[in-house]
Amino acid sequence: MADKSVKSGGITETFKTIFWALFLAGIIRTILFQPFWIPSGSMKSTLLIGDFLFVNKFTYGYSWASCPTLRGFNFCGFAKDWDGRLFGGEPERGDIIVFKHPASEADFIKRLIGLPGDKIQMIDGVLQINGTAVEMVPDGNFVETYDAQGPMGNLPACGNGAVGLGADCVKEQFVETLPNGVSHLTLNIADRSGDNTPVYTVPEGNYFFMGDNRDNSTDSRFRQPNGVGFVPASYLIGRADRVMFSSAGSSILAFWTWRGDRFFKALN
């Protein structure tokens, strides 16, 4: 009987340990940080497919979007009709932000370009904010290998035309400086539909996002449901500040594809 009691107590303690470990992980994921893998090339060259980062949730405060989503179910979905945030800090132009897509509620990561009340437009591939073109300085080329990238096996789009597997895939690179002084890299592939747009006036309580890989980004330049459109403040999840780990292969276990130069890399 004593052995059964000890065995029973051991099982109980194991379940308690698992419960509290999961509870603590849930608290951390809900309140502090959320892990995020980069699945697409829309933020190249700032973020590469296979980059892994933690999203800082307490930067902008908390809304229904701050809660974890499991198999499409958001644990705070009941609060979607509330468009406010608790303990909210204001995002700044140029921040790299993870947010919920306003239509699909999938997690997206883009750069914040337009604040409430801003007028945003693209003219011949040059970003215009409130009627003024932002500064763009050529910065050589971004060169990558034309090959399958990441677990999804995506092939990159190239500015140097159709190239074969293993060849150099080249895009023009620029340093773009936003009105608040934030500078970052953008890429140009070719003349695309997003290079010339109407003027978008960002509504109050909403934000306008774009990918740094301008010709390969589904963002606020394009209407929902396929595009992002304007993003309500309550759909923001958090800010990305640093790449923690990066793998160029289809599996994290393929250590020979790890990008050691991107470990703990600060983002701007």
GUZATOR-192533 format. One record per residue (C-alpha): x, y, z; residue in three letters. Coordinates in steps of 0.5 Angstrom, whole numbers, padded with zeros to 4 digits, always signed. Example, Ala and Ser with C-alpha at 12.3 -4.5 7.8 and 13.67 -1.06 7.14 Angstrom:
2
+0025-0009+0016ALA+0027-0002+0014SER
This chain:
268
+0000+0000+0000MET+0006+0005+0002ALA+0009+0004-0005ASP+0002+0005-0009LYS+0001+0012-0004SER+0008+0014-0006VAL+0007+0012-0014LYS+0000+0016-0013SER+0004+0022-0010GLY+0009+0022-0016GLY+0004+0022-0021ILE+0000+0028-0018THR+0007+0032-0017GLU+0008+0031-0024THR+0002+0034-0026PHE+0002+0040-0022LYS+0009+0041-0025THR+0006+0041-0032ILE+0000+0045-0030PHE+0005+0050-0027TRP+0010+0050-0033ALA+0004+0051-0038LEU+0001+0056-0034PHE+0007+0060-0033LEU+0009+0059-0041ALA+0002+0062-0042GLY+0003+0068-0038ILE+0009+0070-0041ILE+0007+0069-0048ARG+0000+0073-0046THR+0004+0079-0043ILE+0011+0079-0044LEU+0014+0076-0051PHE+0011+0072-0056GLN+0016+0067-0061PRO+0015+0069-0068PHE+0018+0065-0074TRP+0019+0069-0081ILE+0015+0065-0086PRO+0016+0070-0092SER+0020+0075-0096GLY+0016+0081-0095SER+0021+0084-0090MET+0028+0083-0094LYS+0033+0085-0093SER+0031+0087-0086THR+0028+0080-0084LEU+0030+0073-0088LEU+0026+0067-0088ILE+0028+0063-0082GLY+0029+0068-0078ASP+0026+0067-0071PHE+0025+0073-0066LEU+0021+0075-0060PHE+0016+0080-0060VAL+0015+0085-0054ASN+0008+0085-0052LYS+0008+0090-0047PHE+0011+0096-0051THR+0004+0098-0054TYR+0000+0095-0048GLY-0005+0090-0049TYR-0012+0088-0053SER-0016+0082-0055TRP-0010+0081-0060ALA-0005+0080-0054SER-0008+0073-0052CYS-0005+0067-0055PRO-0009+0063-0061THR-0009+0056-0061LEU-0012+0052-0068ARG-0015+0059-0070GLY-0019+0060-0063PHE-0016+0066-0060ASN-0017+0066-0052PHE-0020+0073-0052CYS-0024+0073-0058GLY-0030+0075-0054PHE-0027+0082-0053ALA-0026+0084-0061LYS-0031+0089-0061ASP-0027+0093-0056TRP-0022+0097-0060ASP-0018+0100-0054GLY-0012+0098-0051ARG-0009+0097-0043LEU-0003+0100-0041PHE-0002+0102-0048GLY+0004+0106-0051GLY+0004+0109-0058GLU+0007+0106-0064PRO+0013+0110-0067GLU+0013+0111-0075ARG+0019+0106-0077GLY+0017+0100-0072ASP+0017+0093-0074ILE+0011+0090-0071ILE+0007+0084-0071VAL-0001+0085-0072PHE-0007+0081-0073LYS-0009+0081-0080HIS-0016+0085-0080PRO-0020+0080-0084ALA-0016+0073-0083SER-0013+0075-0076GLU-0007+0071-0079ALA-0001+0074-0075ASP+0003+0079-0080PHE+0010+0083-0079ILE+0011+0089-0083LYS+0014+0096-0082ARG+0009+0102-0079LEU+0009+0107-0084ILE+0003+0111-0083GLY+0000+0114-0077LEU-0007+0116-0076PRO-0009+0122-0080GLY-0003+0121-0085ASP-0004+0121-0092LYS+0001+0116-0095ILE+0002+0115-0103GLN+0007+0111-0107MET+0009+0115-0114ILE+0014+0111-0118ASP+0016+0107-0113GLY+0018+0113-0108VAL+0014+0113-0101LEU+0010+0120-0100GLN+0008+0122-0093ILE+0004+0128-0093ASN+0005+0130-0100GLY+0013+0130-0099THR+0017+0124-0102ALA+0022+0121-0097VAL+0029+0121-0098GLU+0032+0114-0102MET+0039+0113-0103VAL+0042+0107-0107PRO+0045+0102-0103ASP+0048+0097-0108GLY+0044+0091-0109ASN+0042+0085-0105PHE+0044+0079-0107VAL+0041+0072-0105GLU+0041+0065-0108THR+0035+0063-0113TYR+0033+0057-0109ASP+0028+0054-0105ALA+0028+0058-0098GLN+0025+0056-0091GLY+0020+0050-0089PRO+0015+0052-0095MET+0020+0052-0100GLY+0019+0059-0103ASN+0023+0062-0109LEU+0025+0069-0109PRO+0023+0074-0114ALA+0029+0077-0118CYS+0030+0084-0121GLY+0035+0081-0126ASN+0030+0077-0129GLY+0029+0069-0130ALA+0035+0066-0127VAL+0036+0058-0126GLY+0037+0055-0119LEU+0043+0056-0115GLY+0044+0063-0119ALA+0045+0070-0116ASP+0038+0073-0115CYS+0039+0081-0115VAL+0035+0086-0112LYS+0036+0094-0112GLU+0037+0096-0105GLN+0036+0103-0102PHE+0037+0106-0095VAL+0030+0110-0094GLU+0029+0115-0088THR+0023+0117-0085LEU+0021+0124-0083PRO+0022+0122-0076ASN+0029+0120-0078GLY+0029+0112-0078VAL+0033+0109-0083SER+0032+0102-0086HIS+0033+0098-0092LEU+0028+0097-0098THR+0029+0093-0104LEU+0026+0094-0111ASN+0025+0088-0116ILE+0021+0091-0122ALA+0015+0096-0124ASP+0009+0093-0120ARG+0002+0095-0118SER+0004+0098-0111GLY+0009+0103-0114ASP+0004+0108-0116ASN-0002+0108-0111THR-0008+0113-0110PRO-0007+0117-0103VAL-0009+0113-0097TYR-0011+0118-0091THR-0010+0113-0085VAL-0017+0114-0080PRO-0016+0115-0073GLU-0015+0109-0069GLY-0011+0106-0075ASN-0005+0105-0078TYR-0001+0104-0085PHE+0004+0098-0086PHE+0009+0096-0091MET+0014+0091-0092GLY+0021+0093-0094ASP+0021+0088-0100ASN+0016+0093-0103ARG+0015+0089-0109ASP+0014+0083-0106ASN+0009+0085-0100SER+0002+0084-0099THR+0001+0090-0094ASP-0004+0096-0093SER-0003+0099-0100ARG-0008+0093-0102PHE-0015+0092-0100ARG-0018+0087-0095GLN-0019+0081-0095PRO-0013+0079-0099ASN-0009+0086-0098GLY-0008+0088-0091VAL-0011+0095-0091GLY-0012+0100-0085PHE-0010+0096-0079VAL-0014+0098-0072PRO-0010+0099-0066ALA-0013+0094-0062SER-0010+0089-0067TYR-0003+0090-0066LEU+0001+0085-0062ILE+0008+0088-0061GLY+0014+0090-0063ARG+0020+0086-0066ALA+0027+0089-0064ASP+0032+0083-0065ARG+0033+0077-0069VAL+0035+0071-0064MET+0036+0066-0068PHE+0036+0064-0076SER+0036+0058-0080SER+0036+0058-0088ALA+0034+0051-0088GLY+0028+0047-0088SER+0029+0045-0081SER+0032+0048-0075ILE+0035+0041-0074LEU+0040+0043-0080ALA+0045+0046-0076PHE+0049+0047-0083TRP+0044+0052-0085THR+0044+0056-0079TRP+0046+0064-0080ARG+0051+0065-0074GLY+0052+0072-0076ASP+0044+0074-0075ARG+0044+0071-0068PHE+0042+0076-0063PHE+0042+0081-0069LYS+0038+0088-0067ALA+0033+0091-0072LEU+0032+0098-0075ASN
